[in-house]
Amino acid sequence: KETSHYLPRISYSDPVMMGEIFTGGFLARERDQGLMEAWAVTPLGAGTWLAARAGLIGLQGSIGALILAAGCGVPFRSGILIPGVFLASASAALIGLILARPFRDMLSYFVLGGIASAVINLPILPYLTAGTPALSASWMMAGPAAPSWALLSAAFGIPTTVSPAPAMAVLALWTMLLFVFGRRIFHNSFFRCRGYGAAG
C-alpha cells in the first residue's frame, strides 16, 4: 500500500521533468546550433513537428509508467494510467517547448525553466511531498498539473476528490490548447519564414 502511494509521484515527476525541463533545454540547444532553421526548410509543418515531439515524450512516459507499475507488482488501472501519463507527459513537453522558444542557451533555460516548472506545478507540490491524495476540484482549471495528479492517483487506486472522467477531459483540453498555442508561435517564429508549416 505504501508503494502505491509513491507511484503517482514517480509516474508524474519523471515525465514532467523530461517534458518541461529537458525537452525545452534540448530545443534551446538546437536553436544555438541552428538546427531549428534546418527543420524549417523541411516539408514538415509546425504542427507535425510539435505533435511528433510531444507525442514521443508522451509515449516514453506511458511505457515507463507501465514498466514501473508492473515491476512494483501493485494493482493499477491501465485504462487510466496509459492515457493519463501520455497526456501529462505530452502537455509537459508542450509547455517546455513553448517556454524554451526564446532561448538559445541551454543553461539559461534550465535555470529559468526550472523556476517556471515549479510555478506551474505549484498547485500539487504539497501532494507530491506529502502524498495527500485530496485535491480541490477548483485547481483542475489552473493548469495540466492538477488533473494529471488526479488521474495518476486514481490509476493506482488512491481516492481523489475529482473522478477520472472529468480530470481526463480537462487534461485533454489543456493539452489541445497548448498544442494550438504552440503551433501558432512556432509557425510564426520559424516555419513561416521558409514558406512551410501552413498545413502542418
C-alpha positions as CSV (number, residue, x, y, z in Angstrom):
1,K,0.0,0.0,0.0
2,E,2.8,2.4,0.8
3,T,4.4,1.7,-2.6
4,S,1.1,2.6,-4.4
5,H,1.2,6.0,-2.8
6,Y,4.7,6.7,-4.1
7,L,3.9,5.5,-7.7
8,P,1.8,8.5,-8.7
9,R,4.6,10.8,-7.6
10,I,7.2,9.0,-9.6
11,S,4.9,8.5,-12.6
12,Y,4.2,12.2,-12.6
13,S,7.6,13.7,-11.7
14,D,9.7,11.7,-14.2
15,P,7.8,12.6,-17.5
16,V,7.1,16.1,-16.3
17,M,10.8,16.7,-15.6
18,M,11.7,15.2,-19.0
19,G,9.0,17.3,-20.7
20,E,9.2,20.7,-19.1
21,I,12.9,20.8,-18.4
22,F,14.9,18.6,-20.8
23,T,12.7,18.9,-23.9
24,G,12.9,22.7,-23.5
25,G,16.6,22.6,-22.9
26,F,17.2,20.5,-26.0
27,L,15.2,23.0,-28.0
28,A,17.4,25.8,-26.7
29,R,20.5,23.8,-27.7
30,E,19.0,23.2,-31.2
31,R,18.4,26.9,-31.6
32,D,22.0,27.6,-30.6
33,Q,23.3,25.1,-33.2
34,G,21.0,26.4,-35.9
35,L,19.0,23.2,-36.2
36,M,15.6,24.9,-36.0
37,E,16.4,26.6,-39.3
38,A,17.1,23.2,-40.7
39,W,13.7,21.9,-39.5
40,A,12.1,24.9,-41.0
41,V,13.2,24.1,-44.6
42,T,11.8,20.6,-44.5
43,P,8.2,19.8,-45.7
44,L,7.3,19.3,-42.0
45,G,4.8,21.9,-40.8
46,A,4.9,23.4,-37.3
47,G,2.0,21.2,-36.2
48,T,3.6,18.0,-37.4
49,W,6.9,18.9,-35.7
50,L,5.3,19.8,-32.4
51,A,3.0,16.7,-32.4
52,A,6.0,14.5,-33.0
53,R,8.0,16.0,-30.2
54,A,5.1,15.9,-27.7
55,G,3.9,12.5,-28.8
56,L,7.3,10.9,-28.4
57,I,7.6,12.2,-24.8
58,G,4.0,11.0,-24.1
59,L,4.8,7.6,-25.5
60,Q,8.0,7.3,-23.5
61,G,6.2,8.4,-20.3
62,S,3.4,5.8,-20.8
63,I,5.8,3.0,-21.4
64,G,7.9,3.9,-18.4
65,A,4.9,4.2,-16.1
66,L,3.7,0.7,-17.3
67,I,7.1,-0.9,-16.6
68,L,7.3,0.8,-13.2
69,A,3.8,-0.3,-12.2
70,A,4.2,-3.8,-13.4
71,G,7.7,-4.1,-11.8
72,C,6.4,-3.0,-8.4
73,G,3.6,-5.6,-8.6
74,V,0.9,-3.2,-7.4
75,P,-2.6,-3.2,-8.9
76,F,-3.3,-0.4,-11.3
77,R,-5.9,0.7,-13.9
78,S,-4.2,0.7,-17.3
79,G,-7.2,2.4,-18.9
80,I,-6.5,5.5,-16.7
81,L,-2.7,5.1,-16.3
82,I,-1.8,5.0,-20.0
83,P,-3.8,7.9,-21.4
84,G,-3.2,9.9,-18.1
85,V,0.6,9.6,-18.3
86,F,0.5,10.2,-22.1
87,L,-1.4,13.4,-21.8
88,A,0.6,14.6,-18.7
89,S,3.9,13.9,-20.5
90,A,2.7,15.5,-23.8
91,S,1.4,18.6,-22.1
92,A,4.6,18.9,-20.1
93,A,6.6,18.7,-23.3
94,L,4.5,21.3,-25.0
95,I,5.0,23.6,-22.0
96,G,8.7,23.1,-22.2
97,L,8.9,23.8,-25.9
98,I,6.8,26.9,-25.6
99,L,8.9,28.2,-22.7
100,A,12.1,27.5,-24.4
101,R,11.3,29.2,-27.7
102,P,13.0,32.5,-26.9
103,F,16.2,30.8,-25.5
104,R,19.4,30.0,-27.4
105,D,21.3,28.9,-24.3
106,M,20.7,25.6,-22.7
107,L,21.9,26.6,-19.2
108,S,19.9,29.8,-19.1
109,Y,16.7,27.8,-19.9
110,F,17.5,25.2,-17.3
111,V,17.6,27.9,-14.6
112,L,14.6,29.9,-15.7
113,G,12.7,26.8,-16.9
114,G,13.2,25.2,-13.5
115,I,11.6,28.2,-11.9
116,A,8.7,28.2,-14.4
117,S,8.2,24.5,-13.8
118,A,8.0,25.0,-10.1
119,V,5.4,27.7,-10.5
120,I,3.3,25.6,-13.0
121,N,3.3,22.7,-10.6
122,L,2.7,24.8,-7.5
123,P,-0.9,23.6,-7.0
124,I,0.3,20.0,-6.5
125,L,3.7,20.4,-4.8
126,P,2.2,19.7,-1.3
127,Y,0.7,16.5,-2.6
128,L,4.0,15.4,-4.3
129,T,5.8,15.7,-1.0
130,A,3.2,14.6,1.5
131,G,1.3,12.2,-0.7
132,T,-2.1,13.6,0.2
133,P,-4.5,12.4,-2.4
134,A,-7.2,15.0,-1.9
135,L,-7.1,17.8,-4.4
136,S,-9.7,20.6,-4.7
137,A,-11.7,20.5,-7.9
138,S,-11.1,24.2,-8.3
139,W,-7.5,23.6,-9.2
140,M,-8.5,21.5,-12.3
141,M,-8.7,24.6,-14.5
142,A,-5.5,26.1,-13.2
143,G,-3.3,24.1,-15.5
144,P,-2.5,20.5,-16.5
145,A,-0.7,19.6,-13.2
146,A,-3.8,19.1,-11.1
147,P,-5.8,16.9,-13.5
148,S,-2.6,14.9,-14.2
149,W,-2.1,14.2,-10.5
150,A,-5.8,13.3,-10.0
151,L,-5.6,10.8,-12.9
152,L,-2.4,9.1,-11.7
153,S,-3.7,8.9,-8.1
154,A,-6.9,7.2,-9.4
155,A,-4.9,4.9,-11.6
156,F,-3.3,3.4,-8.5
157,G,-6.5,3.2,-6.5
158,I,-5.9,6.3,-4.4
159,P,-9.1,8.1,-3.6
160,T,-9.4,11.6,-5.1
161,T,-11.9,14.4,-4.8
162,V,-12.1,14.5,-8.6
163,S,-13.3,11.5,-10.6
164,P,-11.1,10.3,-13.5
165,A,-13.5,11.2,-16.3
166,P,-13.7,15.0,-15.8
167,A,-10.0,15.0,-14.9
168,M,-9.2,13.3,-18.2
169,A,-11.4,15.7,-20.1
170,V,-9.8,18.8,-18.5
171,L,-6.2,17.4,-19.1
172,A,-7.1,16.6,-22.8
173,L,-8.4,20.2,-23.1
174,W,-5.2,21.7,-21.7
175,T,-3.1,19.5,-24.0
176,M,-5.1,20.7,-27.0
177,L,-4.9,24.3,-26.0
178,L,-1.1,24.1,-25.5
179,F,-0.7,22.4,-28.9
180,V,-2.8,25.1,-30.7
181,F,-0.9,27.9,-29.0
182,G,2.5,26.2,-29.6
183,R,1.8,25.5,-33.2
184,R,0.9,29.1,-33.8
185,I,4.0,30.6,-32.1
186,F,6.4,28.1,-33.7
187,H,4.8,28.6,-37.1
188,N,5.2,32.4,-36.8
189,S,8.8,32.1,-35.4
190,F,10.4,29.5,-37.6
191,F,8.3,27.7,-40.2
192,R,6.5,30.6,-41.9
193,C,9.7,32.4,-42.9
194,R,10.6,29.4,-45.2
195,G,7.1,29.0,-46.6
196,Y,6.3,25.8,-44.8
197,G,4.0,25.0,-41.9
198,A,0.7,26.4,-43.1
199,A,-0.8,23.0,-43.4
200,G,1.2,21.1,-40.8
